[in-house]
Amino acid sequence: MAKMMTALGKAPLGNLRVYDDDATRLLDWLPAASLDAIDLLYPDPWPKKKHWKRRFVGAANLSRFARVLKAGGRFRFASDIDSYVNWTLLACRDHGAFAWQAEDAAGWHQPYEGWPGTRYEAKAIREGRRPAYLTFIRK
């Protein structure tokens, strides 16, 4: 958030609003099919198995994403936590509203075009973890 706000201070955008609260409240408020894309970058992984129910990616939030994304809209997810990457792949497959866009086995380890990087990503790479960049399209 701080990195984005600094960038906006240097090059303001007139069509951007920042919401600093629970994202589920915003998703519930938005009109249906109102977004072209949602990016979820390095969310809290809740690494302990007993806490996995707290992960942001789950059936309820994927239903929220499906409701607010336009048909053909994009959901991107980036993480260096293998269990969360697998969790997200399975959750999106099971939900049914999203199609994973992977052209080959190595493609989902390449950062998105125009990716600015994050401090979480830099830390993961320093510590030997390989980030994954998943892209799903709203059916």
URVEN-V826319 format. One record per residue. D_FIRST is the distance of its C-alpha to the first C-alpha in Angstrom with 2 decimals. Layout:
d_first->(D_FIRST,D_FIRST)
This chain:
d_first->(0.00,3.80,5.47,5.16,6.14,8.62,9.95,10.49,12.27,14.53,15.17,14.59,15.19,17.50,16.94,13.26,12.24,9.05,10.12,8.95,11.86,13.80,13.31,17.07,17.97,16.33,18.05,21.26,21.12,20.63,23.97,25.39,24.91,22.35,19.66,20.28,17.60,15.12,12.98,12.39,11.11,12.21,12.51,14.31,17.76,19.92,22.41,25.45,27.59,28.20,24.47,24.00,24.52,21.07,19.33,17.28,19.54,22.89,25.55,24.25,20.74,22.33,24.70,21.92,20.47,24.07,24.73,21.93,22.06,24.86,27.62,26.66,22.91,20.68,18.74,17.11,16.40,15.65,16.67,18.98,20.67,23.94,24.74,21.53,22.16,25.73,24.77,22.66,25.53,28.04,26.16,25.71,29.34,30.63,28.79,30.52,28.32,26.56,28.15,26.73,26.79,28.00,30.72,31.67,30.99,29.04,26.99,24.29,23.62,22.80,19.23,18.62,19.90,17.49,15.20,13.13,13.03,10.64,11.62,12.66,14.82,16.32,17.21,18.78,20.83,21.95,23.10,24.93,22.99,22.87,19.80,20.63,19.27,20.85,21.38,23.18,24.80,25.58,29.38)
